């Protein structure tokens, strides 16, 4: 596998492939072992080895897979667009020299992607254009972001200032909603497939499930750990599947376990 920290993980839309990237300057494609076990008897032996490895010039900080094609994007020193069948990026975007921290493809417009950077910027890219489309500078850095799958013009960004900010991509001059509740930097965010709520993980050692509608209350789903470093949160179907990595602990659990 990787020879260093794994910074990003994404899946293809059909669920057959996992894409991982890390500080060892490689991206690796993996076959989903559960799918392979259903398809063949020799799946267990193959699952531990990547089906493809891509090596590049710099460390990677994030990755996301496009919704309808065999294309994925990586971020780090720049934004690189990759095809499964090519050993080098098919396209590259840059806007400034700061590190790009996260990337997400839009579920409604597959050629549109959004990134967050260490210079506190959120940047919209369109693969059909030769240059970035729009850029927004926040007051503090955004660590992660996610599009609403049911309202793909809207996205939510997890910010260093303890809040999450929901924006309409067509009107980036002001956030639609400011979601409060954490007391330390928010590290990750992901939407429920229904688009009605999202889950966040914070450096305050809590995980919260929050309704998009500001008139609704938080689900009050908390997980508290000592020796906490980073939280990685993802939804699977309509259940929160949460991975929390600390000094000694890795937990994978569902929403009902934390309420």
TORVO-535187 format. One record per residue: x, y, z of N, C-alpha, C, O, CB in turn. Coordinates in steps of 0.2 Angstrom, whole numbers, plus 5000, padded with zeros to 4 digits. Glycine has a CB too. Example, Ala and Ser with C-alpha at 12.3 -4.5 7.8 and 13.67 -1.06 7.14 Angstrom:
% residues 2
506649725039506249785039506649845039507149835042505749785045 506449895035506849955036506450005039506750065040507049975029 
//
This chain:
% residues 259
500449945000500050005000500450065000501050064998499550005006 500150125003500550185003501150185008501150145013500050245005 501650225006502250225011502250285015502750325015502850225006 501650305017501650365021500950385023500450335022501950425018 500750435025500050455027499650455021499750485016500050525031 499050425022498450435017498050495018497750495024498050365017 498050535014497750605015497050605012496550645014498150655012 496850565007496250565004495950495002496350455000496250614997 495250495002494950425000494250444997493950484999494850385006 494150414991493550424987493350354984493750314983493550484982 492650354982492450294979492150314972491950374971491850264983 492150274967491750284961491050284962490850254967491950234955 490650314958489950314959489550244959489150234963489550354953 489850194955489550134956489750094961489550034963489650094949 490250114965490550084971491050024970491249994975489950054975 491250014964491649964962492449984964492849934965491649944955 492550044964493250064965493350114971492950154972493550094959 493950104974494150154979494750184976495150154973494250124986 494750254978495350294976495650324982495350354986495150344971 496350314983496650334989497350374986497550364981496950284993 497450424990498050464989498450484995498150485000497950534985 499050494994499450515000500050554999500250574994499650445004 500450565005501050605005501650565001502150595000501250625012 501550504999502050474995502050484988502350454984502050394997 501650534986501650554979501250504974501450504968502350574976 500850464977500550414973499750414974499550434979500850344975 499450394969498750384969498650304967498950284963498350424964 498150274971498050204970497350184969496950214973498350164976 497150144964496450124963496450054966496850014965496350124956 495850044970495749974973495049954971494649984971495849984981 495049884970494349854969494049844976494349824980494449784965 493449864976493049854982493049774984492749734980492349874981 493349754989493349684991492749644992492649594990493749674997 492249684994491549654995491249634988490949584987491049704999 491349684983491049674977491449614974491149574970491149734972 492049614975492449554972492349484974492349434971493249574972 492149484981491949424984491349394981491249334981491949424992 490849444979490249414976490349394969489949354966489749474976 490849424966490949404959491449344957491349314952491249464955 491949334962492449284961492649244967492549274972492949304957 492949194967493149154972493849174975494049164980493149084971 494249204970494949224972494949294974495549324974495349214966 494449324976494449394977494849414983495149464984493749424978 494849374989495149384995495949394994496249444997495049335000 496249354989496949364988497149424984497649454985497149304984 496649454980496749514976496649574980496949624978496349504970 496249574985495949634988496549674991496449744992495449624993 497049644993497549684997498049724992498449764994497949635001 497949714985498449744981498049794976497449774974498749694976 498349854975497949904971497949874964498349844961498349974971 497349894960497349874953497749924949497849904943496549874951 497849984951498250034947498650084952498350094957497850074942 499250104950499650154954499850204950500150194944500250114958 499750274952499950324948500450364952500250384958499350374946 501050384950501550414953501650484950501650494944502250384953 501650534954501750604952502250644956502650614959501050644952 502350714955502850754957502850774964503350794967502950804952 502250774967502150804973501650764978501350724975501850874972 501650784984501150744989500450764987500350824985501350764996 500050724989499250734988498950744994499150714999498950674984 498450794994498050815000497350795000497050785005498150885002 497150774994496450754993496250724987496650734982495950814995 495750694986495550664980494750654980494450644985495850594979 494450654974493750644973493650614966494050634961493350704974 493150574965493050534959492450574955491950594959492850464960 492450574949491850604945491250564945491350504946492150624938 490750594944490050554945489950504939489650454941489550604946 490150524933489850484928490350464923490250434918489350524924 491050474924491550444920492150424924492150424930491850504915 492650384920493250354924493750414925494250404922493450304920 493550464928493950524929493950544937493450534940493750584925 494550554939494650584946495050644947495450654942494850524951 495050674952495450734953495850734960495550704965494950804954 496450754959496850754965497050834967497150874962497450714965 497250844973497450914975498050904979498150854983496850954978 498450964979499050964983499351034981499151084983499550904982 499951024978500251084975499851124969499851184968500951074972 499351084966498951104961498351054960498251014964499351104954 497851074956497351024954497450984948497551014943496651064954 497450924949497650874943497050834942496750804946498250834945 496850824935496350784933496650724930497050724925495850824928 496350664932496650604929496150554926495550564928496950564935 496350524921495950464918496250404920496850394921495950474910 495750354921495950284924496550254919496950214921495350244925 496450274913496850234908497450274906497850254901496450224901 497650334909498250374908498650374914498450374920498050444906 499350374913499850374918499950444921500350454926500450334916 499750494917499950564919499250604919498750584915500450594914 499250654922498550694922498450724915498850734911498650754927 497750724914497550744907497350824907497250854902496850704905 497350854913497250924914497550944921497550904925496550944913 497751004921498051034927497751104928497751144923498851034927 497551124934497351194936497751224941497951184946496651194937 497951284941498251324946497951394947497751424942499051324945 497951414953497751484954498051504961497851494966496951494955 498651534960499051544966499551484967499551434964498651564972 499951494973500451444974500351404981500751374983501151474975 499751424984499551394990499351314990499051304984499051434994 499451274995499251204995498451204994498051234998499451175001 498251164990497551144989497351084994497651034993497251134982 496851094998496751045004496150995002496250935004496551085010 495651014998495150964997494750984991494851034988494550975003 494450934988494150934981493450894981493450844984494550914976 492950924978492350884977492050904970491950964968491850904983 491850854966491450854960490750874962490450844966491550794956 490450914957489750924958489350874956489450844950489550994954 488750844959488350794957487950804951487750764948487950764963 487750874950487250884945487650904939487350894933486850944947 488250944939488650964934489350924934489750954938488751034933 489450864931490050824933490650854931491150834933489950764929 490650914926491250944924491451004929491951034928491150974917 491051014934491151064939491451034945491150984948490551104940 491951064948492251044954492451104959492551164956492850994954 492451094965492551144970493151124974493251064976491951154974 493651174976494151154980494251204986493951264985494851154976 494551184991494751234997495551234997495851184996494451215003 495851294999496551294999496751335006496351355009496751344993 497451325007497751355013497751425013497851455018498451325014 497651465007497551535007496851555009496751615008497751565001 496451515012495751525014495251535008494751565009495751595018 495451515002495051524996494651454995494751404997495451534990 494051474992493551414989493551434981493451494980492851414992 493751384977493851394970493351354966493451294967494551394968 493051374961492651334957493051324950493251374947491951374955 493051264948493351244942492851214937492351184939493951204943 492951224931492551194926493051154921493451194918492051244922 492951094920493451054916493351074908493751064904493250984916 492851104907492751134900493051194898493051224893491951134898 493351224904493651294903494451284904494651234908493351344908 494851324902495551324902495851354909496351344910495851354896 495351394912495551424918495051414924494451404922495751494917 495151424930494651424935494151474934494251524931494951434942 493551454937492951504935492851554940492751614938492351454935 492851534947492751584952493151574958493251514959491951594954 493251624962493651614968493351654974493151714973494351634967 493251624980493051664986493551654991493751604992492351634988 493651714994494151715000493751715006493351765008494651774999 493851665011493551665017493951705022494551715021493351595019 493651715028494051745034494551695037495151715039493651775039 494351635037494851575040494751525035494351515030494551555047 495251475036495351415031494751365031494451355037495951385032 494551345026494051285025494451225025494851215020493551295019 494351175029494651105029494351055024494751015022494751085036 493751065023493351015019492751045017492451095019493250945023 492451015011491851045009491450985005491750935004491951095003 490750995004490350945001489750974998489451025001490150895006 489550954992488950974988488350934991488450884993489050964981 487750974991487150944993486950894987486850924982486650994995 486850834988486650794982485950804979485850784973486750714984 485550834983484850844981484750914978484250934975484350824986 485150954980485151024978485851044976486251084979484951074984 486151024970486851024968487051094967487651104965486950984962 486651144967486951214967487151234974487551284974486451264965 487051194979487251214986487751174989487851114987486651214991 488251204993488751164996488851195003488651245005489451164992 489151145007489351165014490151155015490451105013488951125019 490451205018491151205019491251205027490951235031491451275016 491751155029491951155036492551195037493051195034492151075038 492451245042492951295043493351295050493151265054492551365043 493951325049494351325055494051365061494251355067495051355053 493551415060493251455065492751425069492351455072493051515062 492651355069492151315072491451305069491051275071492051345079 491351345063490751345060490751315053491251295051490451415059 490151295051490051275044489651325040489151355043489751195044 489851335034489551385030489251355024489551315020490051435028 488551365023488151335017488151395012487851445013487551305019 488351385006488351435000487851404994487851344993489051444998 487651454991487351444984487951464979488151514979486751484982 488151414975488751424971488651474966489051504963488851364967 487951494965487851554960487851624963487851674960487151544957 487951624970487951684974488451674980488251664985487251704977 489051684978489651664983489751724987490251724991490251644979 489451784986489651844990489351834997489651875002489251904987 488951794999488651785006488451715007488151685003488151835007 488551685013488351625015487651625016487351665019488751595021 487251565014486551565015486451545022485951575025486251505011 486751505025486651485032487351475036487851445032486251415033 487451495042488051485046487851435051487351445055488351545049 488151375051487951315056488451315061489051305060487951245052 488151325067488551335073488451275078487951235077488451395077 488951265082488851205087489551175090489651165095488451155084 490051175085490651145087491051205091490851265090491051125081 491551185095491951235099492651235097493051265100491851225106 492851195091493551195089493451185081492951175078493951145092 494051185078494051185070493651125068493651065070494751175068 493251135063492851075060493251045054493551085050492151105057 493450985054493850955050493550915044493950915039494250905054 492950895044492650855039491950865039491650885044492850785039 491650865033490950865032490650825026491050815021490650945030 490150795027489850755021489050755022488750755027490050675022 488750745016487950755016487650685016487950635013487750795010 487050685019486650625018486450625011486250675008486050625023 486350565008486050555001485350595000485250604995486050484999 485050595006484350635005484450705004483950745002483950615011 485050735006485150805006484850845011484850905011484950834999 484550815016484250845022484650865028484550905031483650805024 485250825028485650835034486350825032486450785027485450795040 486850845036487550825035487850815041487650835047487850885031 488450775041488850755047489450795047489750805041488950685047 489650815053490350855053490750815059490450795064490250925055 491450825058491850795063492350855065492550895060492250735061 492450865071492850925073493450905078493450855080492350975077 493950955078494450945083494250945090494650935094494950995081 493650965091493350965098493150895101492850885106492751015099 493350845096493250775098492450755098492250715101493450755105 492050795094491350775093491250765086491550795081490950825096 490650725085490350715078489650745079489350725083490450645075 489450785074488750815074488350795068488650805062488750885076 487750785068487350775062486850835063486450845068486950705062 486850875057486450935057485950945051486150925046486950995057 485350965053484850975047485051035043485251085046484150975050 484951025037485151085032484651145034484851205034485051065025 484051125035483551185037483751215043483751175048482851155037 483851275043484151315050483551315055483751325061484351385048 482951305053482451305058482351235062482051225067481751315055 482751185060482751115063483351115068483851155067482851065058 483351075072483851065078484351015076484250965072483551055084 484951025078485450965077485250905080484850895085486150995081 485450845077485250785079485550765086485450715089485450735074 486050805088486450785094486750725094486750685099485950795100 487050705089487450645089488150655090488550695086487450605082 488450635096489150655098489550595099489250535101489050695105 490150595098490650545099491250585102491550625099490850505093 491450565108492050595112492550545113492450495116491750635118 493150575111493750525112494350565114494450625113493950495105 494750535118495450565120495950555115495850515111495650545127 496450595116497050585111496850585104497050545100497350515112 496450635102496050645096496550685091496750745093495350675097 496550665085496950705080496550725074496550785072497550665078 496150685072495850695065495150655065495150605068496250685059 494650685062494050645061493850645053493850695050493450685065 493650585051493450575044492750555044492650495047493950525040 492250585042491550565042491350555035491450595030491150625046 490950505034490550485028489950455029489850415034491050445023 489450475025488750435025488850375020489150375015488250485023 488450325022488350265018487650255018487350235023488850205020 487350255012486550255012486250305016486450365015486350175014 485850285020485450335025485750335032485450365036484750335025 486350295033486650295039487250325040487650325035486650215041 487450355045488150385046488650335047488550295052488150445052 489150325043489650285044490250325046490450365042489850235038 490550325052490950375055491650335056491650285059490750405061 492250365054492850335055493250395059493250455056493250315049 493450385065493750425069494450405071494550345074493350445076 494950435069495650415071495950455076496050515075496150415064 496250425081496550455087497250425088497450395083496150455093 497550445093498250415095498150335095498650305093498550445101 497650315098497650245099496950215097496850145097497650225107 496550245094495850225092495650235085495750295083495350255097 495350185082494950195076494250165077494250105079495350165070 493750205076493050185077492650185070492750235067492750225082 492250135069491850145063491150125066491050065069492050095057 490650165066490050155069489450195065489550225060490050185076 488850185067488250205064487950265068488050265074487750155062 487550305065487150355068486850335075486850365080486650385063 486450275074486050255080486450245086486150245092485650195078 487150225085487550205091487750265095487950265101488150175088 487650335092487950385095487450435098487550475102488350425090 486750425096486250465099486150455106485750495109485550455095 
//
